[in-house]
């Protein structure tokens, strides 16, 4: 499968999908095809990656995938359905990562948890050696990973349902109204979940002491095998920058809407709806509760305050650059802050999703 620019009658018609044979029946490269290995990788050895070079390759017109688009003999392009169908299909891969990646963390937690229950070290006052799970520092490592697992699982299922709904609307109803929201939520979901899982697997490995450094524990190979997911299907920094641009657009739209310059428009997407209350949020003062027993709602408010403040500040800096002579560097100058704001917003989304899910359980106040 090759994704390539389609040029017909001297006109660029976008990127489309083509089936291109590269080997004959004896598995030898066809004329004009050069393939080769790229050497060993850090991890993800289950995937055999290589390089491919093509020179003067011709394929019949029928080799173009034509379920949603057709290239006619006269060079004209005939679209079938919504042109964003192709992108909706591509988002399904990020959905698969977001909805299933946390299960790898579950494996690491089981390994570290069993080790913590069986490993004993240092005697207590009764002269009995204690299981290391009884130590507060070990509990902090293991239970924090368990908490992350549940949050990733609940929110991953929510993102999966959103992606399925978007795909159904685009393919069956020609409705792409959920496309932007779904795309940006999958950006935050893919980046947040992969970075959290890799961090927590490392925490689980460290929780096993010297045994965790052994390949026999299964943890080093597990970490190596899944580390590629922070890069594939969208490098996480790039995804966070895409999400940051979406946050900035949302803030600008709400600002214009409050000034009365926009009428009859839809409300902001649900994931950024808290921006509507940014003025009130920034004025809200959160008092530390007794014994630091914070509720999820209070934590959610604090995080939303931080995101609103950061995005507002970034927006003002970008607008200031736009009014000057630094238009080419406006994103670069604020890129680090944009990534930070996107990461915090992702944390807000995951916390909000988990809170809403737990509140929907029967018997939950």
C-alpha positions as CSV (number, residue, x, y, z in Angstrom):
1,X,0.0,0.0,0.0
2,X,1.5,3.3,-1.1
3,X,0.1,6.8,-0.1
4,X,1.2,9.2,-2.8
5,X,0.3,12.5,-4.4
6,X,-2.1,12.2,-7.3
7,X,-1.4,14.5,-10.2
8,X,-3.7,14.4,-13.2
9,X,-3.7,16.8,-16.1
10,X,-1.1,18.9,-14.3
11,X,-3.4,19.4,-11.3
12,X,-2.6,18.2,-7.8
13,X,-5.6,16.2,-6.5
14,X,-4.3,15.3,-3.0
15,X,-2.8,12.2,-1.4
16,X,-4.5,8.9,-2.2
17,X,-4.0,5.2,-1.7
18,X,-2.5,2.8,-4.3
19,X,-1.7,-0.9,-4.4
20,X,1.9,-1.2,-5.8
21,X,3.4,-4.7,-6.3
22,X,7.0,-4.9,-5.2
23,X,7.9,-8.6,-5.5
24,X,7.4,-11.4,-8.0
25,X,6.2,-14.9,-7.2
26,X,9.7,-15.8,-6.0
27,X,9.8,-12.9,-3.5
28,X,12.4,-11.1,-5.6
29,X,12.1,-7.3,-6.0
30,X,10.4,-6.3,-9.3
31,X,12.3,-4.0,-11.8
32,X,12.6,-0.5,-10.4
33,X,12.1,-1.7,-6.8
34,X,14.8,-1.6,-4.2
35,X,14.2,-2.9,-0.7
36,X,16.4,-3.4,2.3
37,X,16.7,-3.8,6.0
38,X,17.3,-0.8,8.3
39,X,19.1,-2.7,11.0
40,X,18.2,-3.5,14.6
41,X,15.9,-1.2,16.6
42,X,15.7,-0.3,20.3
43,X,12.5,-2.3,20.6
44,X,9.3,-3.3,18.7
45,X,11.1,-6.2,17.1
46,X,7.8,-7.9,16.3
47,X,7.5,-5.4,13.4
48,X,10.0,-5.9,10.5
49,X,10.9,-2.4,9.3
50,X,12.9,-1.7,6.2
51,X,13.3,0.9,3.4
52,X,11.7,1.0,-0.1
53,X,12.9,2.9,-3.2
54,X,10.8,3.1,-6.4
55,X,12.1,4.3,-9.7
56,X,9.8,4.8,-12.8
57,X,7.1,2.4,-11.5
58,X,3.9,2.2,-13.5
59,X,0.6,0.7,-12.2
60,X,-2.8,0.4,-13.8
61,X,-5.5,2.9,-12.9
62,X,-7.5,0.2,-11.2
63,X,-4.8,-0.2,-8.5
64,X,-6.1,3.0,-6.9
65,X,-8.4,2.3,-4.0
66,X,-11.8,3.5,-5.2
67,X,-14.4,2.9,-2.5
68,X,-14.7,6.6,-1.8
69,X,-12.9,8.2,-4.8
70,X,-12.4,7.3,-8.4
71,X,-10.0,8.6,-11.1
72,X,-11.8,8.7,-14.4
73,X,-10.0,8.1,-17.8
74,X,-10.2,11.8,-18.6
75,X,-8.2,12.6,-15.4
76,X,-11.1,13.9,-13.4
77,X,-11.6,12.9,-9.8
78,X,-15.0,11.6,-8.7
79,X,-15.7,11.8,-5.0
80,X,-18.1,9.4,-3.2
81,X,-19.3,10.6,0.1
82,X,-17.5,12.9,2.6
83,X,-13.9,13.6,1.5
84,X,-12.9,13.3,5.2
85,X,-13.7,9.6,5.3
86,X,-10.1,8.7,4.6
87,X,-8.9,10.7,7.6
88,X,-11.6,9.2,9.8
89,X,-10.3,5.8,8.9
90,X,-6.7,6.7,9.8
91,X,-7.8,7.8,13.2
92,X,-8.9,4.3,14.0
93,X,-5.2,3.3,14.5
94,X,-4.8,5.9,17.2
95,X,-8.0,4.7,18.7
96,X,-6.6,1.2,18.9
97,X,-3.5,2.5,20.7
98,X,-5.5,4.6,23.2
99,X,-8.1,1.8,23.9
100,X,-5.6,-1.1,24.4
101,X,-2.2,0.3,25.2
102,X,-3.0,0.5,29.0
103,X,-3.3,-3.3,29.1
104,X,0.5,-3.6,28.8
105,X,0.7,-1.6,31.9
106,X,-1.5,-4.1,33.6
107,X,1.1,-6.8,32.9
108,X,3.8,-4.7,34.5
109,X,1.6,-4.0,37.6
110,X,0.9,-7.7,38.0
111,X,4.6,-8.6,37.9
112,X,5.6,-5.8,40.3
113,X,2.5,-6.4,42.6
114,X,3.3,-10.2,43.0
115,X,6.9,-9.4,43.6
116,X,5.9,-6.9,46.3
117,X,3.7,-9.5,48.0
118,X,6.4,-12.2,48.0
119,X,9.6,-10.3,48.6
120,X,10.4,-9.8,52.3
121,X,13.1,-7.5,53.7
122,X,14.0,-6.2,57.1
123,X,12.5,-7.4,60.4
124,X,9.8,-5.6,62.3
125,X,9.6,-5.2,66.1
126,X,8.3,-8.8,66.4
127,X,11.4,-10.1,64.5
128,X,9.4,-11.0,61.5
129,X,10.6,-10.0,58.0
130,X,8.1,-7.7,56.4
131,X,6.7,-7.9,52.9
132,X,7.9,-4.9,50.9
133,X,4.4,-4.0,50.0
134,X,3.9,-3.0,53.6
135,X,6.3,-0.1,53.2
136,X,4.7,3.2,52.3
137,X,7.2,4.0,49.5
138,X,6.4,0.7,47.8
139,X,2.7,1.3,48.1
140,X,3.2,4.7,46.6
141,X,4.8,3.1,43.5
142,X,2.4,0.2,43.0
143,X,-0.9,1.9,43.9
144,X,-0.1,5.0,41.8
145,X,0.3,2.7,38.8
146,X,-2.9,0.9,39.6
147,X,-4.7,4.3,39.8
148,X,-3.3,5.3,36.4
149,X,-4.4,2.0,34.9
150,X,-8.0,2.5,35.9
151,X,-8.0,6.1,34.6
152,X,-6.5,5.1,31.3
153,X,-8.9,2.2,30.9
154,X,-12.1,4.3,31.6
155,X,-11.0,7.2,29.4
156,X,-9.7,4.9,26.7
157,X,-13.2,3.3,26.4
158,X,-14.7,6.7,26.3
159,X,-12.4,7.8,23.4
160,X,-13.1,4.5,21.6
161,X,-16.8,5.1,21.7
162,X,-16.3,8.7,20.5
163,X,-14.2,7.5,17.6
164,X,-16.7,4.8,16.6
165,X,-19.5,7.4,16.7
166,X,-17.5,9.8,14.5
167,X,-16.7,7.1,12.0
168,X,-20.4,6.0,11.7
169,X,-21.5,9.6,11.3
170,X,-19.0,10.3,8.5
171,X,-19.5,7.1,6.6
172,X,-23.2,6.6,7.0
173,X,-24.6,10.1,7.5
174,X,-22.0,12.3,5.7
175,X,-21.7,14.3,8.9
176,X,-18.2,15.4,10.0
177,X,-19.3,17.6,12.8
178,X,-17.4,15.5,15.4
179,X,-14.2,15.2,13.3
180,X,-12.3,18.1,15.0
181,X,-13.3,17.1,18.5
182,X,-12.4,13.4,17.8
183,X,-9.1,14.2,16.2
184,X,-7.9,16.4,19.0
185,X,-9.1,14.0,21.7
186,X,-7.3,11.2,20.1
187,X,-4.2,13.4,19.9
188,X,-4.3,13.9,23.6
189,X,-5.3,10.3,24.3
190,X,-2.5,8.8,22.3
191,X,0.2,11.1,23.7
192,X,-1.0,11.0,27.3
193,X,-1.6,7.2,27.4
194,X,1.7,6.1,25.8
195,X,3.8,8.4,28.0
196,X,1.9,7.4,31.1
197,X,2.2,3.7,30.4
198,X,6.0,3.9,29.6
199,X,6.6,5.9,32.8
200,X,4.6,3.5,35.0
201,X,6.3,0.4,33.5
202,X,9.6,1.9,34.5
203,X,8.2,2.7,38.0
204,X,7.1,-1.0,38.2
205,X,10.5,-2.2,37.1
206,X,12.2,0.0,39.7
207,X,9.8,-1.3,42.3
208,X,11.3,-4.8,41.8
209,X,14.8,-3.7,42.8
210,X,17.6,-5.6,41.2
211,X,15.2,-8.3,40.0
212,X,13.5,-5.8,37.9
213,X,16.8,-5.2,36.0
214,X,16.9,-8.9,35.0
215,X,15.3,-9.9,31.7
216,X,13.8,-12.9,33.6
217,X,11.4,-10.4,35.2
218,X,9.8,-9.7,31.8
219,X,9.9,-6.0,32.5
220,X,12.9,-4.7,30.5
221,X,11.7,-6.5,27.4
222,X,8.2,-5.3,27.9
223,X,9.4,-1.7,28.2
224,X,11.5,-2.1,25.0
225,X,8.8,-3.7,23.0
226,X,6.2,-0.9,23.6
227,X,8.4,2.2,23.7
228,X,8.0,2.7,20.0
229,X,4.4,3.8,20.5
230,X,5.4,7.2,21.7
231,X,6.8,7.8,18.1
232,X,4.6,5.8,15.7
233,X,1.2,7.0,14.5
234,X,2.2,10.6,15.4
235,X,5.2,11.6,17.5
236,X,3.9,12.8,20.8
237,X,5.4,16.3,20.7
238,X,3.8,16.9,17.3
239,X,0.5,15.7,18.6
240,X,0.7,18.0,21.6
241,X,1.4,20.9,19.3
242,X,-1.6,20.1,17.2
243,X,-3.7,19.9,20.4
244,X,-2.3,23.3,21.5
245,X,-3.4,24.9,18.3
246,X,-6.9,23.5,18.8
247,X,-6.9,25.0,22.4
248,X,-5.8,28.4,21.1
249,X,-8.5,28.3,18.4
250,X,-11.1,27.5,21.0
251,X,-10.0,30.4,23.3
252,X,-10.1,32.8,20.4
253,X,-13.5,31.7,19.3
254,X,-14.9,32.0,22.8
255,X,-13.4,35.5,23.1
256,X,-14.9,36.6,19.9
257,X,-18.2,35.1,20.8
258,X,-18.3,37.0,24.1
259,X,-17.7,40.2,22.3
260,X,-20.8,39.5,20.2
261,X,-18.9,39.2,16.9
262,X,-20.2,35.6,16.4
263,X,-23.8,34.7,16.4
264,X,-25.7,31.5,15.6
265,X,-22.6,29.4,16.0
266,X,-22.4,26.1,17.9
267,X,-21.1,25.9,21.4
268,X,-17.4,24.9,22.0
269,X,-16.6,21.2,21.8
270,X,-17.2,19.3,25.1
271,X,-13.5,18.8,25.8
272,X,-12.9,22.5,25.9
273,X,-16.2,23.7,27.3
274,X,-14.6,24.8,30.6
275,X,-13.0,27.6,28.7
276,X,-16.4,29.3,28.7
277,X,-16.0,29.9,32.4
278,X,-12.3,30.9,32.2
279,X,-12.9,34.3,33.7
280,X,-14.7,32.9,36.7
281,X,-12.2,30.0,37.0
282,X,-9.3,32.3,37.2
283,X,-11.0,34.3,40.1
284,X,-11.8,31.1,42.0
285,X,-9.8,30.5,45.1
286,X,-9.3,26.9,46.2
287,X,-8.7,26.4,49.9
288,X,-6.6,23.4,50.9
289,X,-9.0,20.8,52.6
290,X,-8.2,19.2,56.0
291,X,-5.5,16.5,55.8
292,X,-5.1,17.3,52.1
293,X,-8.1,15.1,51.2
294,X,-8.8,16.6,47.8
295,X,-11.9,15.6,45.8
296,X,-11.6,14.9,42.1
297,X,-13.8,17.9,41.4
298,X,-11.4,20.2,43.3
299,X,-8.4,18.8,41.5
300,X,-10.3,19.2,38.2
301,X,-10.9,22.9,39.0
302,X,-7.3,23.5,39.8
303,X,-6.1,21.9,36.6
304,X,-8.7,23.8,34.5
305,X,-7.5,27.1,36.1
306,X,-3.9,26.3,35.1
307,X,-4.9,25.4,31.5
308,X,-7.0,28.6,31.1
309,X,-4.2,30.8,32.5
310,X,-1.5,29.2,30.2
311,X,-3.6,29.2,27.0
312,X,-4.7,32.8,27.6
313,X,-1.1,33.9,28.1
314,X,0.1,32.0,25.0
315,X,-2.7,33.5,23.0
316,X,-1.8,37.0,24.0
317,X,1.9,36.3,23.1
318,X,0.9,34.9,19.7
319,X,-1.4,37.8,18.9
320,X,1.3,40.3,19.9
321,X,3.7,38.6,17.5
322,X,1.1,38.6,14.8
323,X,0.8,42.3,15.1
324,X,4.6,42.7,14.7
325,X,7.1,41.3,12.2
326,X,7.6,37.9,13.7
327,X,4.9,35.9,12.0
328,X,7.2,33.0,11.0
329,X,8.4,32.4,14.5
330,X,5.2,32.9,16.5
331,X,4.7,29.2,17.1
332,X,8.3,28.4,17.7
333,X,8.7,31.1,20.4
334,X,5.7,29.6,22.3
335,X,6.1,26.0,21.4
336,X,7.4,24.8,24.8
337,X,4.5,26.5,26.6
338,X,2.1,25.1,24.0
339,X,3.2,21.5,24.7
340,X,3.0,22.1,28.4
341,X,-0.5,23.5,28.2
342,X,-1.6,20.6,25.9
343,X,-0.2,18.0,28.4
344,X,-2.0,19.6,31.3
345,X,-5.3,19.8,29.3
346,X,-4.9,16.1,28.6
347,X,-4.6,15.4,32.3
348,X,-7.8,17.5,32.8
349,X,-9.6,15.4,30.2
350,X,-8.6,12.1,31.7
351,X,-9.5,13.2,35.2
352,X,-12.9,14.6,34.1
353,X,-13.7,11.4,32.2
354,X,-12.9,9.3,35.2
355,X,-14.8,11.5,37.6
356,X,-17.9,11.4,35.4
357,X,-17.6,7.6,35.0
358,X,-17.4,7.0,38.8
359,X,-20.3,9.4,39.5
360,X,-22.4,7.4,37.1
361,X,-22.0,4.2,39.2
362,X,-25.0,3.1,41.2
363,X,-24.7,4.1,44.8
364,X,-22.1,6.8,44.2
365,X,-22.9,10.1,45.8
